[in-house]
Amino acid sequence: MLQTLLRNHVLANLLFGLVLVIGMLSYLLLPRQQDPTINFNWIIITTVLPGAAALDVEQKVTDPLEDAIRNVRNMKFVTSNSRESVSSLLVRFEDIDARTFDKRINDLRREIQNAEDELPEEAEDSKILEITSANAFPSATIAVVGRADDENLRRQARNVEKDLERLSGVDRVDPIGLSDPELQVRFDPAALEALGLAPSQLADTVSGFFQDIAAGNLRLGGQDWLVRLVGSDSDPRDLASRPVVGAPGEVTLGDLARVQRARERPSTLARYQGRPAVLMAVMKKENANVLELVERIKGYLDGRNALSGQTGVELVLVDDQTLPTRNSIRIMQNNAPVSYTH
């Protein structure tokens, strides 16, 4: 057959052209990432109970969730961590095939959803994250650099986080050094003691102010409407004017405490070249092209920095994990013609 191929130049050229076409298509479809995507069969379940102590988080959140997922099959082990306001469960599944793993994830989600009915009303919905080599490490890290560590930096960083999450190929964005806003109630112990009140009564007043209340049904124009009072007003003046639960007479929260806007105490601080900053670690989706993703991020940074005079912040790409990937592709491209000539 080799002799026939050598005599038939047309057939040889067609086969050579076919090999080139297949090789070019394979190159274009080649995944652009340094390492292959590996599923570690690890799941992290995070649940937030605002303002709760570590012991309360363990008893009211962590223990019920552990009991709920106990009967999920193919689990290798479960470890938990309870700290102030946050419950974290790490679930390690056995080495099972991808189809079975997807079934077990669905079982896990169902058990978690059923267990959420038993958690305190203040608890937020649990977040379930599958850990793979694609989303375990950031593809890029961005610094949102401000002129001062103030509310503008926090607000602009939150907007940048939302914008990055909307980019195609982004799985999630983990902010570092971004503190959430909060209302602080600084009460006077002597004033409470004079009225025979306890700090817990102030806490009940605050929690009642932010609690959503169902106020029944209202029939209007032939239609039934559900009436709800939404406790979401973050104005400190409104909270200060709230009557204290169990207080004698008309005593407001502002009479006993100073209510002010503030930010929670940050667990991590970030700075860039001596200036206050917030870091954004961008994780890609499993099948996303990391080179195209980083180019989209760079385009977003250029557009955002053009408005730095109005926003008061500057965006800097401080870590680009595509550099080794680009070097590997460049080496492959340079070696391709050499291999052909030999």
C-alpha positions, -999 to 999 in steps of 0.1 A, spaced: 0 0 0 29 23 7 42 18 -29 7 27 -42 6 58 -21 41 68 -34 30 64 -70 -3 82 -65 8 118 -58 -28 131 -58 -38 107 -30 -7 114 -10 -13 152 -13 -50 147 -2 -39 126 28 -13 152 37 -38 180 35 -63 160 56 -36 155 83 -29 193 83 -66 201 86 -71 177 114 -40 190 132 -52 226 128 -87 218 141 -71 199 171 -49 229 179 -78 253 177 -99 231 200 -71 225 224 -80 237 260 -62 268 269 -51 261 305 -19 251 322 -33 221 341 -62 197 333 -94 201 352 -95 177 381 -125 171 403 -112 164 439 -147 151 450 -146 178 477 -176 199 486 -177 229 509 -210 239 526 -210 274 541 -239 288 561 -239 323 577 -258 330 610 -252 368 615 -241 378 650 -240 343 665 -212 331 687 -192 301 677 -209 278 702 -244 289 689 -233 284 653 -222 248 661 -253 239 680 -279 256 658 -264 253 623 -234 229 621 -248 200 641 -283 199 623 -265 201 589 -242 172 598 -271 151 609 -290 159 577 -263 147 554 -252 117 574 -271 92 552 -258 105 519 -240 76 502 -204 74 491 -191 100 516 -156 93 528 -156 118 556 -171 151 568 -152 177 588 -168 209 602 -157 242 615 -178 266 635 -167 302 642 -184 335 648 -213 338 624 -201 311 600 -205 274 597 -183 254 573 -186 217 563 -160 200 542 -174 168 526 -150 143 509 -166 117 486 -151 84 477 -134 80 443 -165 75 422 -173 81 386 -186 115 374 -222 103 369 -224 89 404 -208 120 418 -234 142 402 -262 121 418 -246 123 452 -243 161 449 -280 163 441 -287 141 471 -266 164 492 -283 196 480 -317 180 487 -308 171 523 -293 206 529 -325 223 516 -347 201 538 -325 208 569 -327 246 563 -363 245 576 -349 235 610 -323 263 612 -329 297 628 -348 322 607 -318 345 607 -296 319 590 -289 326 554 -292 300 527 -263 275 526 -238 279 498 -226 246 483 -193 248 463 -176 220 444 -139 222 446 -120 215 413 -87 225 400 -105 250 378 -122 270 407 -98 262 435 -71 287 424 -76 321 409 -69 326 372 -64 363 379 -62 386 409 -73 423 406 -66 451 431 -92 478 435 -70 506 448 -86 536 465 -74 570 477 -84 562 513 -99 533 532 -134 547 531 -169 540 521 -162 549 485 -136 521 482 -160 496 497 -188 506 474 -167 506 443 -151 473 452 -186 457 456 -196 471 422 -164 456 406 -171 423 422 -206 422 407 -193 433 372 -166 405 372 -192 379 382 -211 388 350 -182 382 327 -185 350 306 -163 322 319 -162 335 355 -173 309 381 -170 331 412 -151 361 426 -136 360 461 -130 394 476 -101 399 501 -102 428 525 -138 438 516 -157 446 548 -195 447 549 -214 477 562 -232 475 595 -251 495 620 -235 498 654 -255 503 686 -233 516 714 -254 517 745 -248 534 778 -248 507 806 -256 533 833 -287 545 814 -299 509 811 -293 502 848 -312 533 858 -343 521 839 -339 484 850 -333 473 814 -310 445 801 -289 446 770 -309 417 756 -339 440 754 -320 463 731 -310 433 710 -347 422 708 -356 458 697 -329 457 669 -338 423 657 -375 432 656 -367 463 636 -351 442 608 -376 413 609 -400 408 580 -436 405 593 -466 390 575 -495 413 581 -523 392 566 -543 394 533 -560 424 517 -587 421 491 -586 450 467 -603 454 433 -613 418 432 -578 406 439 -562 392 470 -529 408 481 -504 395 507 -493 423 530 -458 421 544 -437 446 564 -401 444 552 -375 452 579 -347 464 556 -343 501 564 -306 508 572 -312 545 582 -297 548 617 -322 576 626 -351 552 620 -335 526 642 -327 551 669 -364 562 670 -376 526 677 -393 521 711 -373 498 733 -390 465 740 -402 463 777 -391 498 786 -412 518 810 -429 546 790 -418 560 757 -381 552 757 -364 550 723 -332 532 714 -316 566 707 -322 576 744 -300 548 756 -275 542 728 -257 559 699 -267 543 666 -242 549 638 -232 536 604 -199 517 604 -181 487 588 -174 454 604 -140 447 617 -120 433 587 -103 399 592 -79 407 563 -63 440 552 -50 446 517 -27 473 504 -11 480 470 20 501 469 12 516 502 -24 525 493 -56 509 507 -70 482 484 -94 454 480 -83 422 462 -105 403 438 -95 366 432 -113 355 399 -120 318 395 -129 304 361 -156 279 351 -145 243 343 -145 245 305 -137 282 301 -108 293 280 -85 310 305 -67 331 279 -100 346 265 -112 351 301 -82 372 311 -85 392 279 -121 400 288 -109 410 323 -82 433 308 -108 449 286 -130 455 316 -101 470 336 -93 494 307 -129 506 305 -132 510 342 -99 529 346 -109 554 320 -135 565 346 -111 565 376 -115 603 379 -152 599 387 -150 566 406 -120 575 427 -105 540 424 -79 523 401 -80 487 390 -47 468 387 -41 433 374 -16 421 401 -16 384 392 -20 368 358 -20 330 358 -21 328 320 16 336 317 28 300 321 0 289 298 11 314 271 47 302 274 37 266 270 16 274 239 45 294 225 69 265 230 45 241 213 41 265 183 78 269 180 85 232 181 57 223 156 76 232 124 108 217 138 91 184 143 77 185 108 111 192 92 126 162 109 
